[in-house]
Amino acid sequence: MTLGDIAISNLRRRKGKAFFVLAGLLIGVSTVVALLSLVSAMKEDINHKLEMYGANILIVPKTENLSLTYGGLSLGGVSFEMQEIREEELENIKKIANANNVAALGPMVLGPVTVADQRLLMAGVDFQAFRVLRPWWTMKGQEPDDDGALLGSEAARLLGLGTGDKFQVNDREIQVTGVLETTGSQDDGLIFAPLAMTQELLGKKDRISMAEVAALCSGCPIPEMVKQISDVLPGANVMAIQQVVKGRMETLNHFEKFSYGVSALVLLVGSLMVLVTMMGSVRERTVEIGIFSAMGFRGSHVIRIILMEAAIISGLAGVLGYLVGFSVTKMLIPLFTEGHGAHVPFDPVMAAGAFLLSIFVGLAASSYPAFAASRLDPNEALRAL
């Protein structure tokens, strides 16, 4: 009979002790797998949403402006000088080093118009780019063609217009092809029309008021891109809009650190369960270990038997721990990602890590009981018969 056979036979005879060791390691490993998988899935979800976030870099003309505001009350401002941006200047953005990271570039021209005695703001945009810049837009109707318009929900309410209706701007008749659902932003009060038509109506041919860039993804160097765009557009102010994204990422980083702390604590509790259970098992087997010693087994043999038992249980706990943790993550991820956008694939690296971690913790927690068993005096053990 080999030492492995002895270890397996002991586990079969002491199923209760083996179960407690298995439970301690299983809880620890499954908790670690669940927390780390959850953090990984949430990061993937956020990275995916960042790529669909919309405009993250804003380009506006340089201006020397004094803003007259106090206590939240705006009294207007005094603009000393404003250098407009020419539409063709935006082509320089395609030449920057990180041009491949630009998902969409949306020029916009803005100007006030009067429609049915109502003073409103008209925005000329590139609707193809705005599909990326405004992924949250939903509308009744469809995008306008060369001479149509899309109304914000508030603008449509004030004008009393809907899809298919017509209105006039500077003696030009424009048809409403769609109405935006409420967005809760300034878009609700705007009239959106094709860029070229709006430039013509506002007398701003080949001029733009601002431009938006969608370039924020998990690997996009936003500060560097802002600098590159500023270099090719010296007459514009280029700003990155990252506050919300940074807030979400910081929250996720805090959660990740918290998960590491909880994982370490649960593993510590699990290892203590293994230690206490294995020490109890050694005490119960004092006579058996004494007989082994009397038969010529050395202390190293006793250590190997106990560590083999711990390794078998730990390996099983590692496999089951990954499967349980993976299943828990699959169940919990909809609660943390609003039910969409996250994917939890089988991770062979994490599975191997869970297996090795379980074996390491199991062997480490069983080392002292194994060493204590090897030091038992066979004479004292045999007197207990």
C-alpha positions in Angstrom: 0.0 0.0 0.0 1.4 3.4 -1.0 1.2 6.6 0.9 -1.4 7.9 -1.6 -3.6 4.9 -0.9 -3.3 5.5 2.8 -4.3 9.2 2.3 -7.3 8.3 0.2 -8.4 5.6 2.7 -8.2 8.1 5.5 -10.4 10.6 3.6 -13.0 7.9 3.0 -13.1 7.0 6.7 -13.3 10.6 7.9 -15.8 12.1 5.5 -17.0 14.6 8.1 -13.5 16.1 8.6 -12.9 16.1 4.9 -16.1 17.9 4.3 -15.3 20.7 6.7 -11.9 21.2 5.1 -13.5 21.2 1.7 -16.2 23.7 2.8 -13.6 26.1 4.2 -11.6 26.2 1.1 -14.6 26.2 -1.2 -16.1 29.3 0.4 -12.8 31.1 0.2 -12.0 30.2 -3.4 -15.5 30.8 -4.7 -15.7 34.2 -3.0 -12.4 35.2 -4.5 -13.4 34.0 -8.0 -16.8 35.7 -7.8 -15.4 39.1 -6.7 -12.6 39.2 -9.2 -14.8 38.0 -12.0 -17.4 40.6 -11.1 -14.8 43.4 -11.1 -13.4 42.1 -14.4 -16.9 42.0 -16.0 -17.8 45.4 -14.7 -14.6 46.9 -16.2 -15.4 45.3 -19.5 -18.9 46.7 -19.3 -17.6 50.2 -18.5 -15.0 50.1 -21.2 -17.7 49.1 -23.7 -19.9 51.9 -22.6 -17.0 54.4 -22.7 -16.6 53.6 -26.4 -20.3 54.4 -26.8 -20.3 57.3 -24.5 -20.5 59.9 -27.2 -18.6 63.2 -27.4 -15.6 63.3 -25.0 -13.5 66.1 -26.6 -15.0 69.5 -27.3 -13.6 72.0 -29.8 -14.7 75.6 -29.5 -13.4 78.9 -30.9 -10.9 80.8 -28.8 -12.5 83.9 -27.2 -11.6 86.5 -24.7 -14.8 86.5 -22.7 -15.9 87.8 -19.3 -18.7 85.8 -17.9 -21.1 87.9 -15.7 -22.6 85.3 -13.3 -23.2 85.5 -9.6 -25.0 83.0 -7.3 -26.1 80.9 -10.3 -27.7 84.0 -12.0 -26.3 84.7 -15.4 -26.2 88.3 -16.6 -24.6 87.6 -19.9 -21.0 88.3 -20.8 -18.7 90.6 -22.8 -16.8 89.0 -25.7 -13.8 91.0 -26.8 -12.6 88.8 -29.6 -13.8 85.5 -31.1 -11.9 83.7 -33.8 -14.3 81.4 -35.7 -13.3 77.9 -36.9 -13.4 77.1 -40.6 -14.9 73.8 -41.5 -11.9 72.8 -43.6 -9.6 73.3 -40.6 -11.2 70.2 -39.0 -9.6 68.0 -41.7 -6.3 68.5 -39.9 -7.6 66.3 -37.1 -7.3 63.3 -39.5 -3.6 63.9 -39.6 -2.8 63.7 -35.8 -0.8 60.7 -34.5 -3.9 59.2 -32.8 -6.3 59.8 -35.7 -7.3 56.1 -35.6 -8.7 56.6 -32.1 -11.2 59.2 -33.4 -14.5 57.3 -33.7 -16.5 60.4 -34.9 -16.0 64.0 -35.6 -19.2 66.2 -35.5 -19.0 69.8 -36.6 -21.9 72.0 -35.4 -23.0 75.5 -36.3 -25.4 77.3 -33.9 -27.5 80.3 -34.4 -30.9 81.8 -33.2 -33.9 81.6 -35.5 -37.5 82.8 -35.3 -40.2 80.3 -35.9 -43.9 81.3 -35.4 -42.9 84.2 -33.1 -40.8 81.8 -31.0 -37.1 82.5 -30.6 -35.2 79.2 -30.8 -31.7 77.9 -31.4 -31.0 76.0 -34.6 -28.1 73.6 -34.7 -26.6 72.4 -38.0 -25.0 69.0 -37.6 -23.6 66.0 -39.5 -26.3 63.4 -38.7 -24.0 60.5 -39.7 -21.5 61.6 -37.0 -24.2 62.3 -34.5 -25.3 58.6 -34.6 -22.0 58.0 -32.7 -22.0 61.2 -30.8 -25.6 60.9 -29.5 -26.1 57.1 -29.1 -28.8 57.7 -26.6 -31.1 59.6 -29.0 -34.4 58.0 -29.8 -36.9 59.7 -32.1 -40.3 59.5 -33.6 -39.9 59.7 -37.3 -36.5 59.7 -39.1 -33.4 61.7 -39.7 -33.9 64.7 -42.0 -32.6 64.8 -45.5 -31.0 67.9 -47.1 -33.9 70.2 -46.4 -35.6 68.7 -43.3 -35.3 69.2 -39.6 -35.4 67.2 -36.4 -37.0 68.9 -33.4 -36.1 68.5 -29.7 -39.1 67.5 -27.5 -39.4 70.9 -25.9 -39.0 72.7 -29.2 -41.7 70.6 -30.7 -44.0 71.3 -27.7 -43.5 75.1 -27.9 -44.0 75.2 -31.7 -46.9 72.7 -31.6 -45.3 70.8 -34.4 -45.0 67.1 -35.1 -43.6 64.7 -37.6 -44.7 65.7 -41.1 -45.5 69.3 -40.2 -43.7 72.3 -41.8 -42.4 75.6 -40.6 -40.5 78.5 -42.1 -37.1 80.0 -41.3 -36.0 83.1 -43.3 -38.8 82.4 -45.9 -37.5 78.8 -46.4 -40.0 76.1 -45.8 -38.6 73.2 -43.7 -40.4 69.9 -43.0 -40.2 68.2 -39.6 -39.0 64.6 -40.3 -38.7 63.5 -36.7 -39.1 64.6 -33.0 -36.6 63.5 -30.4 -37.7 61.8 -27.2 -37.0 63.7 -24.1 -33.2 63.6 -23.2 -33.1 65.9 -20.2 -30.4 68.0 -21.8 -30.2 71.2 -23.9 -30.9 69.1 -27.0 -34.6 69.1 -26.0 -34.9 72.8 -27.0 -33.0 72.8 -30.2 -33.9 72.5 -33.9 -31.5 70.1 -35.6 -30.9 70.5 -39.3 -28.3 69.4 -41.9 -25.0 71.4 -41.5 -24.9 72.9 -45.0 -28.5 74.1 -45.0 -28.1 75.6 -41.5 -24.9 77.4 -42.5 -26.7 78.9 -45.4 -29.7 80.0 -43.3 -27.5 81.6 -40.7 -25.1 83.2 -43.1 -22.2 81.2 -41.8 -21.0 79.3 -44.9 -18.1 77.1 -44.2 -18.0 78.2 -40.6 -18.7 76.2 -37.5 -19.5 77.2 -33.9 -18.0 74.1 -32.3 -17.1 70.5 -32.9 -17.4 67.3 -30.9 -15.1 64.3 -31.0 -15.9 60.8 -29.8 -12.6 59.3 -28.9 -12.9 57.9 -25.4 -12.1 54.2 -25.2 -10.2 52.0 -22.7 -7.0 52.5 -24.6 -7.3 56.1 -25.9 -4.8 58.6 -24.5 -7.2 61.5 -24.2 -4.8 64.1 -22.7 -2.4 63.4 -25.5 -5.1 63.6 -28.1 -6.3 67.0 -26.7 -2.7 68.3 -27.1 -2.4 66.9 -30.7 -5.7 68.5 -31.7 -4.7 71.8 -30.1 -1.5 71.8 -32.1 -3.3 71.4 -35.4 -6.1 73.8 -34.5 -4.3 76.8 -32.9 -7.4 79.0 -33.2 -9.5 76.8 -31.0 -9.9 75.7 -27.4 -9.8 71.9 -27.0 -11.2 70.4 -23.8 -11.7 66.8 -22.6 -15.0 65.9 -21.0 -14.1 63.1 -18.6 -15.5 63.9 -15.2 -18.3 61.3 -15.3 -16.0 58.7 -16.7 -13.3 59.3 -14.1 -15.9 59.2 -11.3 -17.1 55.8 -12.5 -13.6 54.4 -12.9 -12.6 55.6 -9.4 -15.6 54.0 -7.9 -14.8 50.8 -9.6 -11.2 51.0 -8.4 -12.4 51.4 -4.9 -14.7 48.4 -5.3 -11.8 46.4 -6.7 -9.6 47.2 -3.6 -12.5 46.3 -1.4 -12.9 43.0 -3.2 -9.3 42.2 -2.6 -9.7 42.9 1.1 -12.8 40.8 1.4 -11.1 38.0 -0.6 -8.1 38.0 1.7 -10.3 38.0 4.8 -12.4 35.1 3.5 -9.3 33.1 2.6 -7.9 33.7 6.0 -11.1 32.4 7.6 -11.0 29.4 5.3 -7.4 28.6 6.1 -8.2 28.8 9.8 -11.0 26.3 9.3 -8.6 24.0 7.5 -6.0 24.4 10.3 -8.4 23.7 13.1 -10.0 20.7 11.3 -6.6 19.1 10.4 -5.4 19.6 14.0 -8.5 17.8 15.2 -7.9 15.1 12.7 -4.3 14.6 13.9 -5.5 14.3 17.5 -8.0 11.7 16.6 -5.4 9.7 14.7 -2.7 9.7 17.5 -2.9 5.9 17.8 -2.8 5.4 14.1 0.2 7.6 13.7 1.9 5.8 16.5 1.3 2.5 14.8 2.8 3.9 11.6 5.9 5.0 13.5 6.2 1.6 15.2 6.0 -0.1 11.8 9.0 2.0 10.6 7.3 5.0 9.0 9.5 8.1 9.4 8.3 11.5 10.2 8.5 12.6 6.6 6.1 9.8 5.6 3.5 11.0 8.1 3.9 14.6 6.8 3.5 13.4 3.2 0.3 11.4 4.1 -1.4 14.4 5.8 -0.3 16.8 3.0 -1.6 14.4 0.4 -4.9 14.4 2.1 -4.9 18.2 2.2 -3.8 18.4 -1.5 -6.6 16.1 -2.7 -9.3 18.1 -0.8 -7.7 21.4 -1.9 -7.6 20.5 -5.5 -11.3 19.5 -5.4 -12.1 22.7 -3.6 -10.2 24.7 -6.3 -12.2 23.2 -9.1 -15.6 23.4 -7.4 -14.7 26.9 -6.1 -14.1 28.3 -9.6 -17.4 26.7 -10.9 -19.4 28.1 -7.9 -17.8 31.5 -8.2 -18.3 31.6 -11.9 -22.0 30.7 -11.5 -22.5 33.3 -8.8 -20.9 36.0 -11.1 -23.3 35.0 -13.9 -26.2 35.5 -11.5 -25.0 38.8 -10.0 -23.7 40.6 -13.1 -27.1 41.8 -14.3 -27.6 43.6 -11.0 -24.3 45.5 -11.4 -24.5 46.3 -15.1 -28.3 47.0 -15.5 -28.7 43.7 -17.2 -26.7 44.4 -20.4 -23.3 45.1 -21.8 -21.3 42.7 -19.7 -20.0 39.3 -20.7 -18.6 36.7 -18.3 -16.6 34.2 -20.4 -14.9 31.1 -19.0 -11.4 32.2 -18.0 -8.9 29.3 -18.0 -6.2 31.5 -16.4 -8.5 32.3 -13.5 -9.6 28.7 -13.2 -5.9 27.6 -13.0 -5.2 30.4 -10.5 -8.2 29.3 -8.4 -6.9 25.7 -8.4 -3.3 26.6 -7.5 -4.5 29.1 -4.8 -6.7 26.5 -3.2 -3.8 24.0 -3.1 -1.5 26.6 -1.7 -3.8 27.7 1.1 -4.7 24.1 1.9 -1.1 22.9 2.1 0.0 26.0 4.0 -2.8 25.6 6.6 -2.0 21.8 6.9 1.7 22.2 7.3 1.7 22.8 11.1 -0.7 19.9 11.8 1.4 17.6 9.6 4.6 18.7 11.3 3.0 18.2 14.7 1.9 14.7 13.7 5.4 13.8 12.6 6.7 14.8 16.1 4.4 12.4 18.0 6.2 10.0 20.2 5.1 6.5 19.1 5.4 5.2 22.7 3.1 7.8 24.0 0.7 7.1 21.1 0.6 3.4 21.8 -0.1 3.8 25.5 -3.5 5.3 24.4 -4.5 1.9 23.2 
